Amino acid sequence: MSIAIITGGSRGLGKNMARHLAAHGTDVLITYHVNLAEAEKAT
């Protein structure tokens, strides 16, 4: 089992990396600084 923590996962490169890892079977935890709505969309 792989787990990744992605900082800045609500947009841009962080969001793309989180989606890529999740699509390949990794459990992903994202963090965000400001935009809760974008962070919720990333799931």
C-alpha distance matrix in Angstrom:
0.0 3.8 6.7 10.3 13.6 16.4 19.9 22.6 20.3 23.1 25.0 25.6 23.2 20.6 20.6 20.5 17.5 15.6 16.6 15.8 12.2 11.8 13.7 11.4 8.3 7.1 7.8 11.1 13.7 17.1 20.3 23.8 27.2 29.8 29.1 27.5 28.5 26.7 23.5 23.6 24.2 21.1 18.9
3.8 0.0 3.8 6.8 10.4 12.9 16.5 19.2 17.1 20.2 21.9 22.3 19.7 17.2 17.6 17.4 14.2 12.5 14.1 13.2 9.4 9.8 12.3 10.0 7.7 5.1 6.2 8.6 11.2 14.3 17.4 20.8 24.2 26.9 26.4 25.2 26.3 24.2 21.1 21.7 22.2 18.8 17.2
6.7 3.8 0.0 3.8 6.9 9.9 13.3 16.1 14.1 17.3 19.3 20.1 17.8 14.8 15.3 15.9 12.8 10.6 12.8 12.8 9.1 9.3 12.6 11.4 9.2 5.6 4.7 5.8 7.6 10.8 13.8 17.3 20.7 23.4 23.1 21.8 23.2 21.3 18.0 18.8 19.7 16.4 14.9
10.3 6.8 3.8 0.0 3.8 6.3 9.8 12.6 10.9 14.4 16.1 16.7 14.3 11.3 12.3 13.1 9.8 8.1 11.1 11.2 7.9 9.0 12.5 11.7 10.6 6.9 6.3 4.9 6.2 8.3 11.1 14.4 17.7 20.6 20.4 19.6 21.1 18.9 15.7 17.2 18.0 14.5 13.8
13.6 10.4 6.9 3.8 0.0 3.8 6.5 9.7 8.8 12.2 14.3 15.3 13.4 9.9 11.4 13.1 10.4 8.5 12.0 12.9 10.4 11.3 14.9 14.8 13.9 10.2 8.8 6.0 4.8 5.8 7.7 11.1 14.2 17.3 17.5 16.9 18.9 16.8 13.6 15.6 16.8 13.5 13.4
16.4 12.9 9.9 6.3 3.8 0.0 3.8 6.3 5.5 9.2 10.8 11.6 9.8 6.2 8.1 10.1 7.8 6.5 10.3 11.5 10.0 11.2 14.4 15.0 14.9 11.6 10.7 7.2 6.2 4.7 6.3 8.9 12.0 14.9 15.0 15.0 16.8 14.2 11.4 14.0 14.8 11.5 12.4
19.9 16.5 13.3 9.8 6.5 3.8 0.0 3.8 5.3 8.5 10.0 11.1 10.0 6.6 9.1 11.7 10.2 9.5 13.0 14.5 13.6 14.7 17.8 18.6 18.6 15.4 14.2 10.6 8.6 5.9 4.9 6.5 8.8 12.0 12.9 13.5 15.8 13.4 10.9 14.1 15.3 12.5 14.0
22.6 19.2 16.1 12.6 9.7 6.3 3.8 0.0 3.8 5.6 6.6 8.1 8.1 5.3 7.3 10.4 10.2 9.7 12.6 14.6 14.6 15.5 18.2 19.6 20.0 17.2 16.1 12.3 10.5 7.0 5.6 4.9 7.1 9.5 10.0 11.3 13.2 10.5 8.8 12.5 13.2 10.8 13.2
20.3 17.1 14.1 10.9 8.8 5.5 5.3 3.8 0.0 3.8 5.7 7.6 7.7 4.2 4.4 7.9 7.9 6.5 9.1 11.6 11.7 12.1 14.7 16.5 16.9 14.4 13.3 9.5 8.4 4.9 5.7 6.0 9.4 11.2 10.4 10.8 12.0 9.0 6.9 10.0 10.3 7.4 9.7
23.1 20.2 17.3 14.4 12.2 9.2 8.5 5.6 3.8 0.0 3.8 7.3 9.0 6.8 5.3 9.0 10.4 9.0 10.4 13.5 14.3 14.0 16.2 18.7 19.1 17.1 15.7 12.1 10.8 7.3 7.3 5.8 8.7 9.1 7.3 8.0 8.5 5.3 4.2 7.6 7.7 5.9 9.0
25.0 21.9 19.3 16.1 14.3 10.8 10.0 6.6 5.7 3.8 0.0 3.8 6.6 6.0 4.8 7.5 9.8 9.7 10.7 13.2 14.8 15.2 16.7 19.1 20.3 18.5 17.9 14.4 13.7 10.3 10.4 8.6 10.6 10.7 9.0 10.8 10.6 6.9 7.5 10.6 9.5 7.8 11.4
25.6 22.3 20.1 16.7 15.3 11.6 11.1 8.1 7.6 7.3 3.8 0.0 3.8 5.6 5.5 6.3 8.7 10.1 11.0 12.4 14.5 15.7 16.8 18.8 20.6 18.9 19.0 15.7 15.6 12.5 12.8 11.5 13.2 13.7 12.5 14.5 14.3 10.5 11.2 14.2 12.6 10.5 14.1
23.2 19.7 17.8 14.3 13.4 9.8 10.0 8.1 7.7 9.0 6.6 3.8 0.0 3.8 5.5 5.1 6.1 8.5 9.9 10.4 12.1 14.1 15.3 16.6 18.6 16.8 17.3 14.3 14.7 12.0 12.9 12.5 14.6 15.9 15.1 16.8 17.0 13.3 13.1 16.0 14.7 11.9 14.8
20.6 17.2 14.8 11.3 9.9 6.2 6.6 5.3 4.2 6.8 6.0 5.6 3.8 0.0 3.8 5.5 5.2 6.1 8.6 9.9 10.6 12.2 14.2 15.5 16.7 14.4 14.4 11.0 11.0 8.3 9.3 9.6 12.2 14.1 13.4 14.6 15.3 11.8 10.6 13.7 13.0 9.9 12.4
20.6 17.6 15.3 12.3 11.4 8.1 9.1 7.3 4.4 5.3 4.8 5.5 5.5 3.8 0.0 3.8 5.5 5.1 6.2 8.6 10.0 10.6 12.2 14.4 15.7 13.9 13.7 10.5 10.9 8.3 10.0 10.0 13.1 14.1 12.5 13.1 13.0 9.4 8.6 11.0 9.7 6.5 9.4
20.5 17.4 15.9 13.1 13.1 10.1 11.7 10.4 7.9 9.0 7.5 6.3 5.1 5.5 3.8 0.0 3.8 5.5 5.2 6.1 8.6 9.9 10.6 12.5 14.6 13.5 14.3 11.8 13.1 11.3 13.4 13.7 16.7 17.7 16.1 16.8 16.3 12.6 12.1 14.1 12.2 9.0 11.4
17.5 14.2 12.8 9.8 10.4 7.8 10.2 10.2 7.9 10.4 9.8 8.7 6.1 5.2 5.5 3.8 0.0 3.8 5.4 5.0 6.1 8.5 9.8 10.8 12.6 10.9 12.0 9.6 11.3 10.2 12.6 13.9 17.0 18.8 17.7 18.1 18.3 14.8 13.5 15.6 14.4 10.7 12.3
15.6 12.5 10.6 8.1 8.5 6.5 9.5 9.7 6.5 9.0 9.7 10.1 8.5 6.1 5.1 5.5 3.8 0.0 3.8 5.5 5.3 6.1 8.5 10.0 10.8 8.9 9.0 6.3 8.1 7.4 10.5 12.2 15.8 17.5 16.2 15.9 16.2 13.1 11.1 12.7 12.0 8.2 9.0
16.6 14.1 12.8 11.1 12.0 10.3 13.0 12.6 9.1 10.4 10.7 11.0 9.9 8.6 6.2 5.2 5.4 3.8 0.0 3.8 5.5 5.1 6.0 8.7 10.1 9.5 10.1 8.4 10.8 10.3 13.5 14.8 18.3 19.5 17.5 17.0 16.5 13.4 12.0 12.8 11.1 7.7 8.3
15.8 13.2 12.8 11.2 12.9 11.5 14.5 14.6 11.6 13.5 13.2 12.4 10.4 9.9 8.6 6.1 5.0 5.5 3.8 0.0 3.8 5.5 5.2 6.5 9.1 8.8 10.9 9.9 12.8 12.8 16.0 17.5 20.9 22.4 20.7 20.5 20.1 16.9 15.6 16.6 14.9 11.4 12.0
12.2 9.4 9.1 7.9 10.4 10.0 13.6 14.6 11.7 14.3 14.8 14.5 12.1 10.6 10.0 8.6 6.1 5.3 5.5 3.8 0.0 3.8 5.4 5.2 6.6 5.3 7.7 7.3 10.6 11.5 15.0 17.3 20.8 22.8 21.5 20.9 21.0 18.1 16.0 17.0 16.1 12.5 12.2
11.8 9.8 9.3 9.0 11.3 11.2 14.7 15.5 12.1 14.0 15.2 15.7 14.1 12.2 10.6 9.9 8.5 6.1 5.1 5.5 3.8 0.0 3.8 5.3 5.2 4.8 6.0 6.2 9.8 11.1 14.9 17.2 20.9 22.5 20.8 19.7 19.5 17.0 14.8 15.0 14.1 10.8 9.6
13.7 12.3 12.6 12.5 14.9 14.4 17.8 18.2 14.7 16.2 16.7 16.8 15.3 14.2 12.2 10.6 9.8 8.5 6.0 5.2 5.4 3.8 0.0 3.8 5.6 7.3 9.4 10.0 13.5 14.6 18.2 20.2 23.8 25.1 23.1 22.1 21.4 18.8 17.2 17.1 15.5 12.5 11.6
11.4 10.0 11.4 11.7 14.8 15.0 18.6 19.6 16.5 18.7 19.1 18.8 16.6 15.5 14.4 12.5 10.8 10.0 8.7 6.5 5.2 5.3 3.8 0.0 3.8 5.9 9.2 10.6 14.4 16.0 19.6 22.0 25.6 27.4 25.7 24.8 24.5 21.8 19.9 20.1 18.9 15.6 14.6
8.3 7.7 9.2 10.6 13.9 14.9 18.6 20.0 16.9 19.1 20.3 20.6 18.6 16.7 15.7 14.6 12.6 10.8 10.1 9.1 6.6 5.2 5.6 3.8 0.0 3.8 6.5 9.1 12.9 15.2 19.0 21.7 25.5 27.3 25.8 24.4 24.4 22.1 19.7 19.6 19.0 15.9 14.0
7.1 5.1 5.6 6.9 10.2 11.6 15.4 17.2 14.4 17.1 18.5 18.9 16.8 14.4 13.9 13.5 10.9 8.9 9.5 8.8 5.3 4.8 7.3 5.9 3.8 0.0 3.8 6.1 9.7 12.3 15.9 18.9 22.6 24.8 23.7 22.4 22.9 20.6 17.9 18.2 18.1 14.7 13.2
7.8 6.2 4.7 6.3 8.8 10.7 14.2 16.1 13.3 15.7 17.9 19.0 17.3 14.4 13.7 14.3 12.0 9.0 10.1 10.9 7.7 6.0 9.4 9.2 6.5 3.8 0.0 3.8 6.9 10.1 13.7 16.9 20.5 22.7 21.6 19.9 20.7 18.9 15.8 15.9 16.4 13.3 11.2
11.1 8.6 5.8 4.9 6.0 7.2 10.6 12.3 9.5 12.1 14.4 15.7 14.3 11.0 10.5 11.8 9.6 6.3 8.4 9.9 7.3 6.2 10.0 10.6 9.1 6.1 3.8 0.0 3.8 6.4 10.0 13.2 16.8 19.0 18.1 16.7 17.7 15.7 12.5 13.2 14.0 10.6 9.3
13.7 11.2 7.6 6.2 4.8 6.2 8.6 10.5 8.4 10.8 13.7 15.6 14.7 11.0 10.9 13.1 11.3 8.1 10.8 12.8 10.6 9.8 13.5 14.4 12.9 9.7 6.9 3.8 0.0 3.8 6.9 10.3 13.9 16.2 15.8 14.2 15.9 14.3 10.7 11.8 13.5 10.5 9.5
17.1 14.3 10.8 8.3 5.8 4.7 5.9 7.0 4.9 7.3 10.3 12.5 12.0 8.3 8.3 11.3 10.2 7.4 10.3 12.8 11.5 11.1 14.6 16.0 15.2 12.3 10.1 6.4 3.8 0.0 3.8 6.8 10.4 12.8 12.3 11.3 13.2 11.3 7.8 9.9 11.5 8.6 8.9
20.3 17.4 13.8 11.1 7.7 6.3 4.9 5.6 5.7 7.3 10.4 12.8 12.9 9.3 10.0 13.4 12.6 10.5 13.5 16.0 15.0 14.9 18.2 19.6 19.0 15.9 13.7 10.0 6.9 3.8 0.0 3.8 7.0 9.8 10.3 9.8 12.5 11.0 7.8 10.5 12.7 10.5 11.5
23.8 20.8 17.3 14.4 11.1 8.9 6.5 4.9 6.0 5.8 8.6 11.5 12.5 9.6 10.0 13.7 13.9 12.2 14.8 17.5 17.3 17.2 20.2 22.0 21.7 18.9 16.9 13.2 10.3 6.8 3.8 0.0 3.8 6.1 6.9 7.4 10.2 8.8 6.6 9.9 11.9 10.5 12.4
27.2 24.2 20.7 17.7 14.2 12.0 8.8 7.1 9.4 8.7 10.6 13.2 14.6 12.2 13.1 16.7 17.0 15.8 18.3 20.9 20.8 20.9 23.8 25.6 25.5 22.6 20.5 16.8 13.9 10.4 7.0 3.8 0.0 3.8 6.5 8.1 11.3 10.6 9.3 12.5 14.5 13.8 15.8
29.8 26.9 23.4 20.6 17.3 14.9 12.0 9.5 11.2 9.1 10.7 13.7 15.9 14.1 14.1 17.7 18.8 17.5 19.5 22.4 22.8 22.5 25.1 27.4 27.3 24.8 22.7 19.0 16.2 12.8 9.8 6.1 3.8 0.0 3.8 6.3 9.1 9.1 8.9 11.8 13.6 13.8 16.1
29.1 26.4 23.1 20.4 17.5 15.0 12.9 10.0 10.4 7.3 9.0 12.5 15.1 13.4 12.5 16.1 17.7 16.2 17.5 20.7 21.5 20.8 23.1 25.7 25.8 23.7 21.6 18.1 15.8 12.3 10.3 6.9 6.5 3.8 0.0 3.8 5.5 5.5 6.4 8.8 10.2 11.1 13.6
27.5 25.2 21.8 19.6 16.9 15.0 13.5 11.3 10.8 8.0 10.8 14.5 16.8 14.6 13.1 16.8 18.1 15.9 17.0 20.5 20.9 19.7 22.1 24.8 24.4 22.4 19.9 16.7 14.2 11.3 9.8 7.4 8.1 6.3 3.8 0.0 3.8 5.5 5.0 6.2 8.7 10.0 11.5
28.5 26.3 23.2 21.1 18.9 16.8 15.8 13.2 12.0 8.5 10.6 14.3 17.0 15.3 13.0 16.3 18.3 16.2 16.5 20.1 21.0 19.5 21.4 24.5 24.4 22.9 20.7 17.7 15.9 13.2 12.5 10.2 11.3 9.1 5.5 3.8 0.0 3.8 5.5 5.2 6.4 8.9 10.7
26.7 24.2 21.3 18.9 16.8 14.2 13.4 10.5 9.0 5.3 6.9 10.5 13.3 11.8 9.4 12.6 14.8 13.1 13.4 16.9 18.1 17.0 18.8 21.8 22.1 20.6 18.9 15.7 14.3 11.3 11.0 8.8 10.6 9.1 5.5 5.5 3.8 0.0 3.8 5.4 5.0 6.4 9.3
23.5 21.1 18.0 15.7 13.6 11.4 10.9 8.8 6.9 4.2 7.5 11.2 13.1 10.6 8.6 12.1 13.5 11.1 12.0 15.6 16.0 14.8 17.2 19.9 19.7 17.9 15.8 12.5 10.7 7.8 7.8 6.6 9.3 8.9 6.4 5.0 5.5 3.8 0.0 3.8 5.4 5.2 7.2
23.6 21.7 18.8 17.2 15.6 14.0 14.1 12.5 10.0 7.6 10.6 14.2 16.0 13.7 11.0 14.1 15.6 12.7 12.8 16.6 17.0 15.0 17.1 20.1 19.6 18.2 15.9 13.2 11.8 9.9 10.5 9.9 12.5 11.8 8.8 6.2 5.2 5.4 3.8 0.0 3.8 5.4 5.8
24.2 22.2 19.7 18.0 16.8 14.8 15.3 13.2 10.3 7.7 9.5 12.6 14.7 13.0 9.7 12.2 14.4 12.0 11.1 14.9 16.1 14.1 15.5 18.9 19.0 18.1 16.4 14.0 13.5 11.5 12.7 11.9 14.5 13.6 10.2 8.7 6.4 5.0 5.4 3.8 0.0 3.8 5.5
21.1 18.8 16.4 14.5 13.5 11.5 12.5 10.8 7.4 5.9 7.8 10.5 11.9 9.9 6.5 9.0 10.7 8.2 7.7 11.4 12.5 10.8 12.5 15.6 15.9 14.7 13.3 10.6 10.5 8.6 10.5 10.5 13.8 13.8 11.1 10.0 8.9 6.4 5.2 5.4 3.8 0.0 3.8
18.9 17.2 14.9 13.8 13.4 12.4 14.0 13.2 9.7 9.0 11.4 14.1 14.8 12.4 9.4 11.4 12.3 9.0 8.3 12.0 12.2 9.6 11.6 14.6 14.0 13.2 11.2 9.3 9.5 8.9 11.5 12.4 15.8 16.1 13.6 11.5 10.7 9.3 7.2 5.8 5.5 3.8 0.0
